Amino acid sequence: MLPSRDTTAAIGRPFAGHHVGILAGDTSTADCIDIYMRHLGAKTEIIPSLRALSRLTSGGKMVGDQFDLLILDHDRGSEGISRFIAAREKAGDPITPKTIILMPRSDILSVDPDRLAGQHMFVPKPVQRALIWNAGAMALGLNLPGIHAPVRRVADTAALPLYATPDKELARAEGALVLFAEDNPVNCKVICMMLERLGIAVETAANGVDAWSRIRRQSFGMLITDCHMPEMDGYELAAKVRTLERAGDRPHMPIIALTADALIGTKERCRAAGMDDYLPKPVDRATLNELIQRWLPKAVQLRQPVADNDRDSHRSGPFGDDAILDLRYINDAVGGDETMVAPLLEDYIRNARRLVDDMLDAFAEQDFARAREAAHAAKGTSRLAGAVRFANLCEQIELFLCAGDTSRAAEYSRRIEPELAVVSQAVSGHDRRSIS
């Protein structure tokens, strides 16, 4: 059996004894949320349809007498979900403040602010386990101090202006140049585009060794580093930087960790290595902007907004968590520059193909630690590219491997190649919006 490296193990089972009802937009999303909640001890029940949800209230029954927590996917039927929630509020159902609504990040922007401040919670899609756990804990009145993920954050990314990127050498002279260390080429391109559209000059390093070489020779205002890289990971890199600063009387450079796990132990390990903060994947421009404002105000002073920016032209309607290819994320990352979308997607497919080959080879060799790492990497890059369904499948494989359930992981891995073929076909014929 695979030794557990699950960083959530220390959380325990805080949801034990709580009954959770789940109405998701599709089977894959339902399975993911079911795994997440049971992982922390909850008893779960997947509600098959809106009609089944409505039957819970027949004869004047209160849903709060049947469930301790209710998770509803707005994409299952927005009008029906809205009517159900309004009826529960009017009836004084105790489930009302214990209801979590899943909704695409862009759609939360159109929600009435009074509703956002209401009793129930909104969690953006695609669903991340740290977000759904934290939302569940808040609704149930529990404390998960090791889970660091915002729940009530309104997706204000689309409201950010676009900025012109200053010259790199000017930014370096002003102490405002960012060094970004990331070994995944797709993640590197997408996040660099986000930084540039926030008006931040950025230089890239292909791995920790490359970043360390640059830092010794040149000056930077901030380091953003992936935690998991070959040769030298982000933790070792941060520790070396802090040693260099102490030995050479260099000024303190803010270091931000880039990690896919906003979970217990992550923040502590980052701090122990000398990092100042961390950025959970998948990254959005609003969170990235907040970190820049907090840790690199010099860069904020340099940037200038781009005039006549049309932010509404690339918003699209709702797409479920079963979307094969949801281009809203990449469109946001490139600031609506359609000429950049196709090259990024082509890079993503090449990288995903390499990771899938590595994962399947690892399963064939029963090297489950390597398979888990490949699934983790494929999940992260797929979310950045908007391959939602494929990312969810990779995460399910990763979760099974973390739990030591290698047989279930191997069973799910047989779906990987056909699913990647579907994504590849969608990339080949994408219509500049979202295909599902």
Wavefront OBJ file of the C-alpha trace (Angstrom):
o trace
v 0.000 0.000 0.000
v 1.194 3.505 -0.816
v 2.429 5.385 2.259
v 0.144 8.359 2.881
v 1.496 11.817 2.166
v -1.928 13.374 2.523
v -1.402 16.800 4.087
v -5.009 16.780 5.329
v -4.465 13.848 7.682
v -3.835 16.132 10.651
v -7.277 17.743 10.258
v -8.971 14.571 11.460
v -12.670 13.957 10.837
v -14.429 17.157 11.986
v -17.522 16.456 9.847
v -18.192 13.128 11.581
v -21.801 12.870 12.715
v -23.000 15.420 10.160
v -25.329 14.475 7.300
v -24.613 16.324 4.033
v -26.959 16.475 1.028
v -25.378 17.082 -2.398
v -27.182 18.159 -5.580
v -24.482 18.642 -8.214
v -24.633 19.627 -11.861
v -23.168 16.329 -13.047
v -22.026 12.942 -11.786
v -18.320 13.795 -11.807
v -18.819 16.880 -9.634
v -21.094 14.960 -7.276
v -18.477 12.234 -6.891
v -15.740 14.795 -6.197
v -17.721 16.614 -3.501
v -18.832 13.286 -2.034
v -15.163 12.216 -1.713
v -14.164 15.562 -0.211
v -16.867 15.538 2.464
v -16.498 11.870 3.395
v -12.733 12.420 3.663
v -13.440 14.601 6.721
v -15.953 12.141 8.173
v -19.316 13.371 6.855
v -22.189 11.044 6.032
v -23.217 12.034 2.510
v -26.255 11.582 0.303
v -26.300 12.518 -3.375
v -29.672 14.004 -4.336
v -30.390 12.823 -7.894
v -32.579 15.649 -9.191
v -34.397 18.912 -8.497
v -37.616 16.930 -8.186
v -36.044 14.745 -5.509
v -34.861 17.889 -3.739
v -38.396 19.308 -3.753
v -39.814 16.048 -2.379
v -37.756 16.603 0.767
v -40.219 19.361 1.730
v -43.469 17.429 1.095
v -45.987 17.576 3.897
v -44.341 20.657 5.386
v -41.092 18.869 6.218
v -38.003 20.910 7.000
v -34.851 20.046 5.098
v -32.886 21.059 8.195
v -34.427 18.089 10.024
v -33.003 15.728 7.393
v -29.593 17.264 6.636
v -27.054 19.260 8.613
v -25.591 20.779 5.453
v -26.916 21.200 1.904
v -24.705 21.742 -1.157
v -26.577 22.893 -4.280
v -25.141 23.422 -7.753
v -26.729 26.436 -9.465
v -26.052 24.862 -12.867
v -28.473 22.039 -12.065
v -31.297 24.474 -12.772
v -30.823 28.067 -11.671
v -34.514 29.020 -11.566
v -35.509 25.866 -9.692
v -32.645 26.238 -7.209
v -33.528 29.909 -6.629
v -37.202 29.082 -6.026
v -36.267 26.283 -3.636
v -33.946 28.543 -1.617
v -36.534 31.351 -1.466
v -39.203 28.898 -0.262
v -36.879 27.524 2.444
v -36.102 31.055 3.657
v -39.813 31.923 3.782
v -40.591 28.725 5.696
v -37.858 29.450 8.245
v -36.126 26.182 7.405
v -33.032 25.744 9.612
v -31.136 24.524 6.524
v -31.053 28.089 5.099
v -27.857 29.281 6.834
v -26.351 25.845 6.207
v -26.746 25.919 2.424
v -23.775 26.224 0.093
v -24.437 27.341 -3.487
v -21.944 26.367 -6.189
v -21.764 28.864 -9.032
v -19.275 29.732 -11.799
v -16.969 32.521 -10.662
v -18.055 34.872 -13.448
v -21.750 34.355 -12.632
v -21.254 35.389 -9.001
v -20.461 38.857 -10.362
v -24.068 39.261 -11.515
v -25.599 38.250 -8.174
v -27.352 40.988 -6.200
v -24.940 42.186 -3.456
v -27.714 41.854 -0.859
v -28.045 38.201 -1.783
v -24.284 37.688 -1.533
v -24.456 39.088 2.004
v -27.363 36.793 2.872
v -27.514 33.667 4.967
v -26.242 31.087 2.496
v -22.734 30.845 1.075
v -21.447 31.013 -2.482
v -18.486 28.865 -3.510
v -16.985 29.434 -6.975
v -16.575 26.658 -9.522
v -14.575 24.642 -10.439
v -14.868 23.375 -6.873
v -11.670 23.174 -4.837
v -11.591 20.973 -1.766
v -10.125 23.651 0.544
v -12.979 26.006 -0.388
v -15.754 23.450 0.049
v -14.271 22.226 3.344
v -13.965 25.742 4.711
v -17.485 26.634 3.598
v -18.842 23.469 5.221
v -16.993 24.212 8.445
v -18.325 27.771 8.555
v -21.893 26.612 7.933
v -21.639 23.956 10.650
v -19.977 26.286 13.133
v -16.720 24.333 13.107
v -13.158 25.593 13.026
v -10.600 24.315 10.537
v -7.599 26.479 11.403
v -5.338 24.678 8.946
v -7.505 25.356 5.892
v -6.523 28.683 4.393
v -9.005 29.493 1.611
v -11.525 32.339 1.281
v -15.166 31.300 1.001
v -17.280 34.410 0.644
v -14.903 36.049 -1.833
v -16.928 37.505 -4.703
v -15.237 36.781 -8.014
v -14.125 40.328 -8.728
v -11.388 39.352 -11.170
v -13.360 40.607 -14.166
v -13.668 44.043 -12.551
v -9.890 44.574 -12.536
v -8.536 47.002 -15.122
v -5.783 45.977 -17.491
v -2.435 47.687 -17.058
v 0.511 48.372 -19.346
v 3.612 46.397 -18.346
v 6.628 48.604 -17.529
v 10.076 47.999 -18.975
v 11.935 45.219 -17.123
v 15.080 47.227 -16.468
v 13.056 50.180 -15.206
v 11.197 47.817 -12.883
v 14.500 46.286 -11.715
v 15.944 49.746 -10.986
v 12.835 50.587 -8.964
v 12.956 47.298 -7.030
v 9.702 46.200 -8.661
v 10.765 43.293 -10.921
v 9.205 39.913 -10.082
v 11.114 36.650 -10.548
v 8.779 33.721 -11.206
v 10.178 30.177 -10.799
v 7.982 27.468 -12.354
v 8.937 24.278 -14.186
v 5.543 23.756 -15.851
v 5.611 25.751 -19.128
v 1.837 26.179 -19.391
v 1.451 27.381 -15.804
v 4.413 29.696 -16.360
v 2.895 31.304 -19.465
v -0.574 31.756 -17.985
v 0.579 33.284 -14.697
v 3.123 35.515 -16.467
v 0.295 36.826 -18.637
v -1.736 37.546 -15.514
v 1.167 39.460 -13.971
v 1.787 41.424 -17.151
v -1.884 42.368 -17.450
v -1.710 43.575 -13.855
v 1.112 45.878 -14.976
v 3.849 43.822 -13.306
v 7.199 43.232 -15.030
v 8.250 39.612 -14.626
v 11.312 37.503 -15.395
v 11.018 33.711 -15.434
v 13.212 30.886 -14.199
v 12.702 27.317 -15.430
v 13.355 25.735 -12.012
v 14.785 26.382 -8.571
v 18.414 26.061 -9.685
v 17.869 28.614 -12.455
v 16.115 30.982 -10.024
v 18.927 30.645 -7.477
v 21.507 31.493 -10.126
v 19.600 34.623 -11.158
v 19.063 35.805 -7.583
v 22.766 35.597 -6.802
v 23.641 37.688 -9.867
v 20.750 40.161 -10.088
v 18.260 42.038 -7.937
v 14.512 41.410 -7.805
v 11.653 42.971 -5.880
v 9.807 39.706 -5.285
v 10.137 35.971 -5.841
v 7.099 33.831 -6.695
v 8.079 30.170 -6.691
v 6.340 26.882 -7.266
v 6.840 24.605 -4.279
v 7.404 21.391 -6.243
v 10.194 21.552 -8.830
v 12.954 19.130 -9.830
v 16.582 19.645 -8.699
v 15.683 22.390 -6.196
v 12.147 22.910 -4.883
v 10.641 26.169 -3.695
v 11.293 25.442 -0.024
v 15.018 24.893 -0.541
v 15.201 27.941 -2.803
v 13.564 30.155 -0.162
v 15.890 28.883 2.556
v 18.949 29.629 0.374
v 17.697 33.156 -0.346
v 17.254 33.896 3.356
v 20.755 32.564 4.119
v 22.164 34.746 1.324
v 20.389 37.810 2.704
v 21.766 37.263 6.199
v 25.324 36.575 5.005
v 25.508 39.388 2.460
v 23.478 42.046 4.250
v 20.931 42.059 1.428
v 17.456 43.587 1.948
v 14.558 41.221 2.627
v 12.910 40.097 -0.623
v 9.266 38.967 -0.322
v 8.888 35.306 -1.327
v 5.483 33.947 -2.339
v 4.896 30.200 -2.581
v 2.759 28.827 -5.409
v 0.995 25.682 -4.236
v -1.957 23.497 -5.201
v -2.721 22.663 -1.549
v -4.112 25.488 0.584
v -4.281 23.008 3.435
v -3.109 22.353 6.945
v 0.673 22.337 7.247
v 1.271 24.187 3.969
v 1.389 27.661 5.468
v 3.555 26.499 8.365
v 6.040 24.792 6.039
v 6.222 27.881 3.823
v 6.893 30.112 6.805
v 9.513 27.718 8.164
v 11.366 27.938 4.835
v 11.364 31.726 5.033
v 8.466 32.468 2.697
v 6.200 35.437 3.398
v 2.909 34.275 1.880
v 1.480 31.751 -0.543
v -0.715 31.701 -3.612
v -3.115 28.751 -3.986
v -3.696 27.161 -7.392
v -5.550 27.712 -9.613
v -4.496 31.350 -9.466
v -6.899 34.184 -10.249
v -5.949 37.759 -11.026
v -7.817 39.201 -8.031
v -5.818 37.137 -5.530
v -2.583 37.797 -7.415
v -3.333 41.520 -7.418
v -3.936 41.494 -3.656
v -0.569 39.824 -3.038
v 1.232 42.351 -5.267
v -0.429 45.233 -3.431
v 0.509 43.731 -0.067
v 4.108 42.721 -0.746
v 5.329 44.827 -3.666
v 3.728 48.301 -3.478
v 6.599 49.710 -5.593
v 5.262 47.752 -8.563
v 1.751 49.137 -8.009
v 3.134 52.679 -8.211
v 4.731 51.956 -11.614
v 1.735 50.591 -13.469
v -0.623 52.551 -15.710
v -4.151 51.416 -16.737
v -4.801 50.612 -20.391
v -7.502 52.920 -21.746
v -10.805 51.806 -23.280
v -10.654 48.296 -21.921
v -13.781 46.303 -22.649
v -14.171 43.746 -19.910
v -17.592 42.453 -20.828
v -16.911 41.109 -24.321
v -15.443 37.838 -23.079
v -17.908 36.917 -20.390
v -19.897 33.879 -21.264
v -22.872 32.094 -19.836
v -22.776 29.379 -17.207
v -20.936 26.150 -17.876
v -20.997 23.221 -15.507
v -18.178 21.504 -13.734
v -18.418 18.912 -16.500
v -17.146 21.425 -19.080
v -14.640 19.816 -21.419
v -12.990 23.155 -22.173
v -14.002 26.350 -20.362
v -12.033 29.205 -21.896
v -13.121 31.894 -19.453
v -10.072 31.354 -17.270
v -7.558 31.661 -20.111
v -9.469 34.596 -21.616
v -9.122 36.368 -18.287
v -5.425 35.476 -18.041
v -4.652 36.910 -21.498
v -6.878 39.945 -21.011
v -9.086 38.991 -23.926
v -6.208 38.716 -26.414
v -7.624 35.962 -28.622
v -4.346 35.535 -30.520
v -2.776 34.086 -27.368
v -5.457 31.496 -26.585
v -4.649 28.905 -29.271
v -0.875 28.810 -28.581
v -1.506 28.376 -24.859
v -3.948 25.534 -25.461
v -1.508 23.808 -27.820
v 1.204 24.046 -25.148
v -1.238 22.667 -22.599
v -2.086 19.614 -24.729
v 1.607 18.795 -25.260
v 2.294 19.099 -21.539
v -0.811 17.106 -20.558
v 0.162 14.341 -22.987
v 3.588 14.087 -21.352
v 2.077 13.959 -17.849
v -0.514 11.341 -18.836
v 2.185 9.142 -20.398
v 4.221 9.447 -17.200
v 1.193 8.627 -15.048
v 0.244 5.543 -17.045
v 3.851 4.313 -17.133
v 3.974 4.721 -13.361
v 0.785 2.698 -12.916
v 2.204 -0.031 -15.167
v 5.329 -0.147 -12.993
v 3.263 0.138 -9.769
v 5.205 3.270 -8.886
v 2.247 4.899 -7.180
v 4.181 7.805 -5.703
v 5.210 8.850 -9.223
v 1.666 8.326 -10.478
v 0.356 10.585 -7.724
v 2.840 13.337 -8.623
v 1.868 13.123 -12.295
v -1.854 13.258 -11.431
v -1.233 16.254 -9.195
v 0.673 18.089 -11.949
v -1.929 17.218 -14.596
v -4.712 18.465 -12.319
v -3.028 21.837 -11.795
v -2.176 22.574 -15.407
v -5.623 21.383 -16.588
v -7.410 23.756 -14.246
v -5.301 26.624 -15.514
v -6.216 25.668 -19.093
v -9.924 25.302 -18.284
v -10.079 21.533 -18.916
v -12.411 21.190 -15.946
v -13.674 17.650 -16.368
v -10.202 16.285 -17.051
v -8.797 18.159 -14.027
v -11.512 16.650 -11.819
v -10.636 13.161 -13.063
v -6.938 13.735 -12.285
v -7.843 14.966 -8.818
v -9.953 11.877 -8.129
v -6.957 9.698 -9.048
v -4.704 11.786 -6.805
v -7.148 11.517 -3.876
v -7.411 7.736 -4.218
v -3.614 7.458 -4.263
v -3.256 9.738 -1.235
v -5.693 7.459 0.602
v -3.750 4.351 -0.478
v -6.641 3.034 -2.601
v -4.456 2.032 -5.550
v -7.054 -0.273 -7.119
v -9.642 2.526 -7.445
v -6.949 4.888 -8.692
v -5.905 2.376 -11.357
v -9.551 1.906 -12.347
v -10.002 5.665 -12.817
v -6.692 5.924 -14.683
v -8.179 3.859 -17.510
v -10.409 6.851 -18.297
v -7.466 9.226 -18.627
v -6.466 8.659 -22.263
v -10.031 8.743 -23.692
v -10.750 11.891 -21.680
v -7.570 13.594 -22.880
v -8.532 12.708 -26.453
v -11.854 14.516 -25.935
v -10.038 17.584 -24.600
v -7.603 17.491 -27.538
v -10.508 17.408 -29.969
v -12.127 20.367 -28.187
v -8.862 22.319 -28.372
v -8.558 21.576 -32.100
v -12.014 22.963 -32.801
v -12.532 25.509 -30.035
v -14.879 28.340 -30.929
v -13.154 30.920 -28.705
v -15.697 30.405 -25.929
v -16.437 27.191 -24.057
v -17.239 23.724 -25.314
v -19.167 21.354 -23.097
l 1 2 3 4 5 6 7 8 9 10 11 12 13 14 15 16 17 18 19 20 21 22 23 24 25 26 27 28 29 30 31 32 33 34 35 36 37 38 39 40 41 42 43 44 45 46 47 48 49 50 51 52 53 54 55 56 57 58 59 60 61 62 63 64 65 66 67 68 69 70 71 72 73 74 75 76 77 78 79 80 81 82 83 84 85 86 87 88 89 90 91 92 93 94 95 96 97 98 99 100 101 102 103 104 105 106 107 108 109 110 111 112 113 114 115 116 117 118 119 120 121 122 123 124 125 126 127 128 129 130 131 132 133 134 135 136 137 138 139 140 141 142 143 144 145 146 147 148 149 150 151 152 153 154 155 156 157 158 159 160 161 162 163 164 165 166 167 168 169 170 171 172 173 174 175 176 177 178 179 180 181 182 183 184 185 186 187 188 189 190 191 192 193 194 195 196 197 198 199 200 201 202 203 204 205 206 207 208 209 210 211 212 213 214 215 216 217 218 219 220 221 222 223 224 225 226 227 228 229 230 231 232 233 234 235 236 237 238 239 240 241 242 243 244 245 246 247 248 249 250 251 252 253 254 255 256 257 258 259 260 261 262 263 264 265 266 267 268 269 270 271 272 273 274 275 276 277 278 279 280 281 282 283 284 285 286 287 288 289 290 291 292 293 294 295 296 297 298 299 300 301 302 303 304 305 306 307 308 309 310 311 312 313 314 315 316 317 318 319 320 321 322 323 324 325 326 327 328 329 330 331 332 333 334 335 336 337 338 339 340 341 342 343 344 345 346 347 348 349 350 351 352 353 354 355 356 357 358 359 360 361 362 363 364 365 366 367 368 369 370 371 372 373 374 375 376 377 378 379 380 381 382 383 384 385 386 387 388 389 390 391 392 393 394 395 396 397 398 399 400 401 402 403 404 405 406 407 408 409 410 411 412 413 414 415 416 417 418 419 420 421 422 423 424 425 426 427 428 429 430 431 432 433 434 435 436
